[in-house]
Amino acid sequence: MQQLNATRLNYYLSLILIFFLQGCASTNSDQQKTPEWVLTPTQDTAQYIYGIGQGTTLDEAKQHALKTLASKFSVSVNSDTLHKQSLHNGRTDELFSQEINTHVKAIEFTHFEQIKAEQVKQQYYMLVAINRQGFINNNKSKLAAIRSDISTMLADVNNKSKIEKLYVYNKLQKEVTKAEPLLYLIAVADNSFDMTPYSKEFYSYSQKENELLLSTKFSIKSDQKTRPISNLFTDIMQTYGFQVTESNQSDAIIELNGKVKNSKHFSTYNSRIDFNFRVKSNQGNIYSKKDYSLNGASITSNQAAYENAVNKFLTLAKTREDIYLILGFEE
């Protein structure tokens, strides 16, 4: 009996040993599947920045490598390492960081080198690189082009009316939004790059817009048929920081004129409102104008259909920039 138990014990120990050796072999085999240059990534240098990717196709591996490369430029923005919250154009540190990182992660590398690629069974691996100085120069060129556009926009701004100046400085914010991520891309690639002068320049445009928002007064005039739209638009303008006041105190007058056509088809009431905006100075100079048609329907009454049409106007404005689009400044 003791001999039988010893035999069984040896049998079980042999099985355990076999499973252990198979596990080790499997682990070694898995490690052999991954190329050594993937397990030990190439370090970035003063000349090149690298990215490694893998995928089930060569193109998938390339895209993953480029995404890995882009992630190196994703920066954590805080008030100590970058510029202060006051230079964020009114945005909080957290929101500003999210906006910058969103732009940075979305960058596309149009100039990169495929250093090496390897297929192991059904998996592809790729190593790509970008030239650090080339990347810096490319983004500096983009930044210079944006600043050139800004200079063009500001060329004769001092000769414009307050409402026209306000519109120009609002448009500048779009250029600043394009320029800010470039500052961080350059700064990550080039430790000697000082973004402070640019940040101060961009912040000054935001300050100027805010000053004009507080000092530029609008009055809104409408006829009876467009009065509900006028009241709604007054609320929308004030929500986005515009100053709406009496006509005798205004710098610009917004006029609304229109007509309403009611009808009934079977059991549905319909209302169509055709109206236009006209923005002009107190002297009668036209700054902008735009025509609109709103349609509403209801099964209860023409008044309800009219109110439904008016409420559609709410969907037109989601940002301060949309106010200018509504008023026709882009046309």
BELSULDA-V246895 format. One record per residue. SS is DSSP state (helix for helix, strand for strand, loop for the rest). D_FIRST is the distance of its C-alpha to the first C-alpha in whole Angstrom. Layout:
BEGIN
ss=SS d_first=D_FIRST
ss=SS d_first=D_FIRST
END
This chain:
BEGIN
ss=loop d_first=0
ss=helix d_first=4
ss=helix d_first=5
ss=helix d_first=5
ss=helix d_first=6
ss=helix d_first=9
ss=helix d_first=10
ss=helix d_first=11
ss=helix d_first=12
ss=helix d_first=14
ss=helix d_first=15
ss=helix d_first=17
ss=helix d_first=18
ss=helix d_first=20
ss=helix d_first=21
ss=helix d_first=23
ss=helix d_first=24
ss=helix d_first=26
ss=helix d_first=27
ss=helix d_first=29
ss=helix d_first=30
ss=helix d_first=32
ss=helix d_first=33
ss=helix d_first=35
ss=helix d_first=36
ss=helix d_first=38
ss=helix d_first=39
ss=helix d_first=41
ss=helix d_first=42
ss=helix d_first=44
ss=helix d_first=45
ss=helix d_first=47
ss=helix d_first=48
ss=loop d_first=51
ss=loop d_first=53
ss=helix d_first=54
ss=helix d_first=57
ss=helix d_first=56
ss=helix d_first=53
ss=loop d_first=56
ss=loop d_first=59
ss=loop d_first=62
ss=loop d_first=64
ss=loop d_first=68
ss=loop d_first=71
ss=loop d_first=74
ss=loop d_first=75
ss=strand d_first=72
ss=strand d_first=70
ss=strand d_first=67
ss=strand d_first=65
ss=strand d_first=62
ss=strand d_first=61
ss=strand d_first=58
ss=strand d_first=58
ss=loop d_first=57
ss=loop d_first=61
ss=helix d_first=63
ss=helix d_first=66
ss=helix d_first=63
ss=helix d_first=62
ss=helix d_first=65
ss=helix d_first=66
ss=helix d_first=63
ss=helix d_first=64
ss=helix d_first=68
ss=helix d_first=66
ss=helix d_first=64
ss=helix d_first=67
ss=helix d_first=69
ss=helix d_first=67
ss=loop d_first=68
ss=loop d_first=71
ss=loop d_first=70
ss=loop d_first=72
ss=loop d_first=71
ss=loop d_first=75
ss=loop d_first=76
ss=loop d_first=79
ss=loop d_first=78
ss=loop d_first=77
ss=loop d_first=79
ss=loop d_first=83
ss=loop d_first=83
ss=helix d_first=83
ss=helix d_first=87
ss=helix d_first=87
ss=loop d_first=84
ss=loop d_first=87
ss=loop d_first=87
ss=loop d_first=83
ss=loop d_first=80
ss=helix d_first=78
ss=helix d_first=75
ss=helix d_first=77
ss=helix d_first=78
ss=helix d_first=75
ss=helix d_first=74
ss=helix d_first=77
ss=helix d_first=77
ss=helix d_first=73
ss=helix d_first=74
ss=helix d_first=76
ss=helix d_first=74
ss=helix d_first=71
ss=loop d_first=73
ss=loop d_first=75
ss=loop d_first=75
ss=loop d_first=75
ss=loop d_first=77
ss=loop d_first=77
ss=loop d_first=74
ss=strand d_first=72
ss=strand d_first=69
ss=strand d_first=67
ss=strand d_first=64
ss=strand d_first=62
ss=strand d_first=59
ss=strand d_first=57
ss=strand d_first=53
ss=loop d_first=52
ss=loop d_first=53
ss=strand d_first=54
ss=strand d_first=58
ss=strand d_first=58
ss=strand d_first=62
ss=strand d_first=64
ss=strand d_first=67
ss=strand d_first=70
ss=strand d_first=73
ss=strand d_first=76
ss=helix d_first=76
ss=helix d_first=80
ss=helix d_first=81
ss=helix d_first=79
ss=helix d_first=81
ss=helix d_first=84
ss=helix d_first=84
ss=helix d_first=83
ss=helix d_first=86
ss=helix d_first=88
ss=helix d_first=87
ss=helix d_first=88
ss=helix d_first=91
ss=helix d_first=92
ss=helix d_first=91
ss=helix d_first=94
ss=helix d_first=96
ss=helix d_first=96
ss=helix d_first=96
ss=helix d_first=99
ss=helix d_first=101
ss=helix d_first=100
ss=helix d_first=102
ss=loop d_first=105
ss=loop d_first=108
ss=helix d_first=106
ss=helix d_first=108
ss=helix d_first=111
ss=loop d_first=109
ss=loop d_first=109
ss=helix d_first=107
ss=helix d_first=105
ss=helix d_first=105
ss=helix d_first=104
ss=helix d_first=101
ss=helix d_first=100
ss=helix d_first=100
ss=helix d_first=97
ss=helix d_first=95
ss=helix d_first=95
ss=helix d_first=94
ss=helix d_first=91
ss=helix d_first=89
ss=helix d_first=90
ss=helix d_first=88
ss=helix d_first=85
ss=helix d_first=85
ss=helix d_first=86
ss=helix d_first=83
ss=helix d_first=80
ss=helix d_first=82
ss=helix d_first=82
ss=helix d_first=79
ss=helix d_first=78
ss=helix d_first=80
ss=helix d_first=79
ss=helix d_first=75
ss=helix d_first=76
ss=loop d_first=79
ss=loop d_first=78
ss=loop d_first=82
ss=loop d_first=83
ss=loop d_first=85
ss=loop d_first=85
ss=helix d_first=87
ss=helix d_first=91
ss=helix d_first=89
ss=helix d_first=88
ss=helix d_first=91
ss=helix d_first=93
ss=helix d_first=91
ss=helix d_first=91
ss=helix d_first=95
ss=helix d_first=95
ss=helix d_first=93
ss=helix d_first=95
ss=helix d_first=98
ss=helix d_first=97
ss=helix d_first=96
ss=helix d_first=100
ss=helix d_first=101
ss=helix d_first=99
ss=helix d_first=101
ss=helix d_first=104
ss=loop d_first=105
ss=strand d_first=106
ss=strand d_first=106
ss=strand d_first=108
ss=strand d_first=107
ss=strand d_first=109
ss=strand d_first=109
ss=loop d_first=111
ss=helix d_first=110
ss=helix d_first=108
ss=helix d_first=106
ss=helix d_first=105
ss=helix d_first=102
ss=helix d_first=101
ss=helix d_first=103
ss=helix d_first=101
ss=helix d_first=98
ss=helix d_first=98
ss=helix d_first=100
ss=helix d_first=97
ss=helix d_first=95
ss=helix d_first=97
ss=helix d_first=97
ss=helix d_first=93
ss=loop d_first=93
ss=loop d_first=95
ss=loop d_first=98
ss=strand d_first=101
ss=strand d_first=103
ss=loop d_first=107
ss=loop d_first=110
ss=helix d_first=112
ss=helix d_first=115
ss=helix d_first=112
ss=loop d_first=110
ss=loop d_first=110
ss=strand d_first=109
ss=strand d_first=110
ss=strand d_first=107
ss=strand d_first=109
ss=strand d_first=107
ss=strand d_first=109
ss=strand d_first=108
ss=strand d_first=109
ss=strand d_first=106
ss=strand d_first=106
ss=strand d_first=105
ss=strand d_first=104
ss=strand d_first=102
ss=strand d_first=100
ss=loop d_first=100
ss=loop d_first=98
ss=strand d_first=97
ss=strand d_first=99
ss=strand d_first=99
ss=strand d_first=101
ss=strand d_first=102
ss=strand d_first=103
ss=strand d_first=104
ss=strand d_first=105
ss=strand d_first=106
ss=strand d_first=105
ss=strand d_first=108
ss=strand d_first=108
ss=strand d_first=111
ss=loop d_first=113
ss=loop d_first=115
ss=loop d_first=118
ss=loop d_first=116
ss=loop d_first=115
ss=strand d_first=112
ss=strand d_first=108
ss=strand d_first=106
ss=strand d_first=106
ss=strand d_first=103
ss=strand d_first=104
ss=strand d_first=101
ss=strand d_first=100
ss=strand d_first=98
ss=strand d_first=97
ss=strand d_first=96
ss=strand d_first=95
ss=strand d_first=95
ss=loop d_first=95
ss=loop d_first=97
ss=loop d_first=100
ss=helix d_first=102
ss=helix d_first=101
ss=helix d_first=97
ss=helix d_first=97
ss=helix d_first=100
ss=helix d_first=97
ss=helix d_first=94
ss=helix d_first=96
ss=helix d_first=97
ss=helix d_first=93
ss=helix d_first=92
ss=helix d_first=94
ss=helix d_first=92
ss=helix d_first=89
ss=helix d_first=91
ss=loop d_first=91
ss=loop d_first=87
ss=loop d_first=89
ss=helix d_first=92
ss=helix d_first=92
ss=helix d_first=93
ss=helix d_first=96
ss=helix d_first=98
ss=helix d_first=96
ss=helix d_first=97
ss=helix d_first=101
ss=loop d_first=101
ss=loop d_first=101
ss=loop d_first=99
ss=loop d_first=101
END
